[in-house]
Amino acid sequence: MKTFSGKTAVVTGAGSGIGLGIARRCARENMNLVLADIEEAALEQAQRELASMTPGKILTRVVDVGEAAQVSALADTAFTEFGSVELLFNNAGVGGGDSNCWELDLDYWQWILNVNLWGVIHGIKYFVPPMLAQAEGHIVNTASVAGLMSAPGSAAYNVSKHGVVTLSETLYGELKNSGASLSVSVLCPSFVDTKIYASERNRPDAEPPTEEQRAMNDAAGEFFNAVALSPDKVADKVFEAVVKEEFYILSHQGARQRVEQRMKGILSNELPELSGAGDFPLE
């Protein structure tokens, strides 16, 4: 896809972080926007910010992407209102996990997988069929560098993001085999200045954060603000990839080295790496 003005983009997780960065770039491209997020206040703030940036129409919907019916309704709204969706960003996601995989509660596994993996599955299920009838279209599924590594201490997150990578690869092959004009990319960012470290705020029936958790979140926020890539820069990389029809979008150059290291280890029959999330590339 080479031009964007006047076309329609759907962004999940659009209230903050990478989703908001992508929405800003869409607005600068004069696109119509359908913004979805589970946080209503964040959506309202995003809409106010973006309204001055684009002549296009902006719709917002509070959506839990883990709920199939809500994503189906989002698709119905987008196609009813605009007739087509040229860009779909299956971006909503949550993070966390600092325990061994056998210590994680099953409801924690279900929450992570429901948002990070099932959210993308639902997006594909309900948006791809009508998009196939269009002359053009592009899907970007947000995974993570964690979908290309296997850092101990992040089992549920790793599994969800590896799932998004292989789902996206499979979708790419199926679209090509069917001769579709629809393209797909998978975004695998490393550290980006988002509030993913505070994802527990959106966990169903979550307890209020303790003083210790608030202190940890404050420290994480300072770290992300100091060293992480800005969501707007990630959005620019995403749009460059869409124009070039690139599949893998690695926000950090260091991720390429980690992928190469992983592949060499597999082919050499080495044992898995023990590097953790703290070893994700910063550049």
C-alpha positions in Angstrom: 0.0 0.0 0.0 1.5 3.3 -1.1 -1.1 5.9 -0.2 -3.3 6.3 2.9 -5.3 9.6 2.7 -9.0 9.1 2.9 -8.7 5.4 3.7 -9.8 3.7 6.9 -7.7 2.3 9.7 -8.8 0.2 12.7 -6.5 0.2 15.7 -7.0 -1.9 18.8 -5.2 -0.9 22.0 -5.4 2.6 20.6 -5.7 4.5 23.9 -2.0 4.4 24.7 1.4 3.1 23.8 2.1 1.7 20.4 -1.6 1.8 19.4 -1.8 5.5 20.1 1.4 6.1 18.2 0.0 4.3 15.2 -3.3 6.2 15.5 -1.3 9.5 15.4 0.5 8.4 12.3 -2.8 7.4 10.7 -4.2 10.8 11.6 -1.2 12.6 10.0 -2.0 10.5 6.9 -5.5 12.0 6.8 -7.2 8.6 7.4 -10.5 7.8 8.9 -10.0 6.0 12.3 -11.8 3.4 14.3 -10.1 3.2 17.7 -10.7 0.4 20.2 -9.4 0.1 23.7 -10.6 -1.4 27.0 -10.0 1.9 28.8 -12.7 4.4 28.0 -11.0 7.4 29.5 -7.9 6.8 27.5 -10.0 6.4 24.3 -11.7 9.7 25.0 -8.4 11.5 25.5 -7.0 9.9 22.3 -10.0 11.1 20.3 -9.6 14.7 21.6 -5.9 14.7 20.6 -6.4 13.1 17.1 -9.5 15.2 16.1 -7.3 18.2 15.4 -4.9 16.1 13.3 -7.1 14.6 10.6 -10.0 15.8 8.5 -11.2 12.1 8.6 -13.9 10.8 10.9 -13.0 9.2 14.2 -15.0 6.5 15.9 -14.2 5.0 19.3 -15.4 1.8 20.8 -14.7 0.3 24.2 -13.7 -3.3 23.3 -12.3 -6.3 25.1 -10.5 -8.0 22.2 -10.6 -11.3 24.1 -14.4 -11.3 23.6 -15.3 -12.5 20.1 -18.7 -10.8 20.1 -17.1 -7.4 20.8 -14.6 -7.7 18.0 -17.3 -8.9 15.6 -19.3 -5.8 16.5 -16.3 -3.6 16.0 -15.9 -5.0 12.5 -19.6 -4.5 11.7 -19.3 -0.9 12.9 -16.2 -0.2 10.8 -17.5 -1.7 7.5 -21.0 -0.2 8.0 -19.7 3.3 8.6 -16.9 3.4 6.1 -17.5 0.5 3.6 -13.9 -0.7 3.8 -10.9 -1.1 6.1 -7.6 -0.7 4.4 -5.4 -1.0 7.5 -6.1 -3.3 10.5 -3.8 -3.1 13.5 -4.4 -6.0 15.8 -2.3 -4.3 18.5 -4.0 -4.6 21.9 -1.9 -6.5 24.4 -0.9 -6.9 28.0 2.4 -7.8 29.7 3.7 -9.1 32.9 4.9 -12.3 34.4 7.8 -12.8 36.9 7.2 -16.3 38.0 8.2 -19.8 36.9 5.6 -21.2 34.5 4.5 -23.9 36.9 3.8 -21.2 39.5 1.4 -19.1 37.4 -2.3 -19.3 38.1 -4.4 -20.7 35.3 -6.5 -17.5 35.3 -3.4 -15.5 34.7 -2.5 -17.7 31.7 -6.1 -17.3 30.4 -5.9 -13.5 30.7 -2.6 -13.1 28.9 -3.5 -15.5 26.1 -7.1 -14.1 25.8 -5.8 -10.6 25.1 -2.5 -11.1 23.3 -3.3 -14.2 21.2 -7.1 -14.5 21.0 -7.4 -10.8 20.4 -5.4 -11.3 17.2 -7.4 -14.4 16.3 -10.6 -12.5 16.7 -9.4 -9.6 14.6 -8.4 -12.0 11.8 -11.7 -13.9 12.0 -14.0 -10.9 11.7 -12.0 -8.5 9.6 -10.3 -10.7 7.0 -13.4 -12.0 5.2 -14.7 -8.5 4.2 -11.2 -7.2 3.6 -10.6 -10.0 1.0 -13.2 -8.4 -1.3 -11.2 -5.1 -1.4 -8.7 -4.0 -4.0 -6.1 -3.5 -1.2 -5.6 -4.0 2.5 -2.9 -4.6 5.0 -2.9 -6.2 8.5 -0.3 -5.6 11.2 -0.3 -8.0 14.1 1.6 -6.8 17.2 3.8 -9.5 18.7 7.1 -8.8 20.5 10.8 -9.6 20.4 9.5 -12.0 23.1 7.9 -13.9 20.2 11.4 -14.5 18.8 13.1 -15.4 22.1 12.1 -17.5 25.1 13.1 -15.5 28.1 12.7 -17.4 31.5 10.2 -15.8 33.8 7.8 -14.7 31.1 6.1 -17.9 30.1 2.6 -16.7 29.4 3.7 -13.6 27.6 6.2 -15.6 25.5 3.7 -18.2 24.5 1.2 -15.5 23.5 3.7 -13.6 21.4 5.2 -16.7 19.8 1.6 -17.6 18.9 1.1 -14.2 17.2 4.3 -14.7 15.1 3.4 -18.1 13.8 -0.3 -17.1 13.3 0.9 -14.2 11.2 3.3 -16.3 9.2 0.6 -18.8 8.5 -1.9 -16.1 7.5 0.7 -14.7 5.1 1.1 -18.0 3.4 -2.6 -18.6 3.2 -3.3 -15.2 1.7 -0.5 -15.7 -0.9 -1.8 -19.2 -1.8 -5.3 -17.8 -2.3 -4.1 -15.0 -4.5 -5.5 -12.3 -2.2 -4.7 -8.6 -2.5 -4.5 -8.5 1.2 -1.0 -8.3 2.9 0.1 -8.9 6.5 3.1 -8.0 8.7 4.1 -8.9 12.2 5.5 -6.2 14.5 8.1 -7.5 17.0 9.2 -4.5 19.2 11.6 -4.6 22.1 11.5 -1.9 24.8 9.0 0.8 23.8 7.9 3.7 26.0 4.4 2.3 27.0 2.7 1.3 30.2 2.7 -2.4 29.5 4.5 -2.9 32.8 1.2 -1.7 34.5 -1.1 -4.0 32.5 -2.5 -5.5 35.7 -4.7 -2.4 35.9 -6.9 -3.9 33.1 -7.0 -7.4 34.5 -10.5 -8.6 35.4 -11.1 -8.5 39.1 -7.6 -7.1 39.8 -6.9 -6.0 43.3 -5.8 -2.4 43.8 -2.0 -2.2 43.5 0.0 -2.4 46.7 2.5 0.3 47.7 5.3 -2.1 46.6 3.6 -2.6 43.2 3.2 1.2 42.8 6.8 1.7 43.6 7.8 -1.0 41.0 5.6 0.6 38.4 7.1 4.0 39.1 10.6 2.6 38.7 9.6 0.8 35.5 8.1 4.0 34.1 11.3 5.9 34.7 13.3 3.1 33.0 11.0 3.0 30.0 10.9 6.8 29.7 14.7 6.9 29.8 15.8 4.2 27.4 12.8 2.9 25.4 11.9 3.8 21.9 8.9 6.2 21.5 5.6 4.8 20.1 5.7 7.4 17.4 9.0 6.1 16.1 7.7 2.6 16.1 4.6 3.8 14.2 6.9 5.4 11.5 8.8 2.0 11.2 5.4 0.3 10.8 4.3 2.6 8.0 7.6 2.2 6.2 7.1 -1.6 6.3 3.5 -1.3 5.0 4.6 0.8 2.0 7.4 -1.7 1.3 5.2 -4.7 2.0 7.7 -6.1 4.5 6.6 -8.9 6.7 8.8 -8.8 9.8 9.0 -5.4 11.5 11.8 -5.3 14.1 11.8 -2.0 15.9 15.3 -2.5 17.3 18.3 -3.4 15.3 19.6 -5.6 18.1 16.6 -7.9 17.7 18.1 -9.1 14.4 21.2 -10.2 16.2 19.1 -12.1 18.8 17.1 -13.8 16.0 20.3 -14.8 14.2 21.8 -16.1 17.5 18.7 -18.1 18.2 18.6 -19.7 14.7 22.3 -20.6 14.9 21.7 -22.2 18.3 18.8 -24.3 16.9 20.8 -25.4 13.9 23.8 -26.3 16.0 21.6 -28.3 18.5 22.6 -26.0 21.4 20.7 -25.7 24.6 18.2 -22.9 24.8 19.4 -19.5 26.0 18.8 -18.5 29.6 18.7 -14.7 28.9 15.8 -13.0 30.4 13.6 -10.0 29.5 16.4 -7.7 30.8 18.5 -8.8 27.8 16.0 -7.6 25.2 17.8 -5.1 22.9 17.6 -1.4 23.7 18.7 -0.3 20.3 
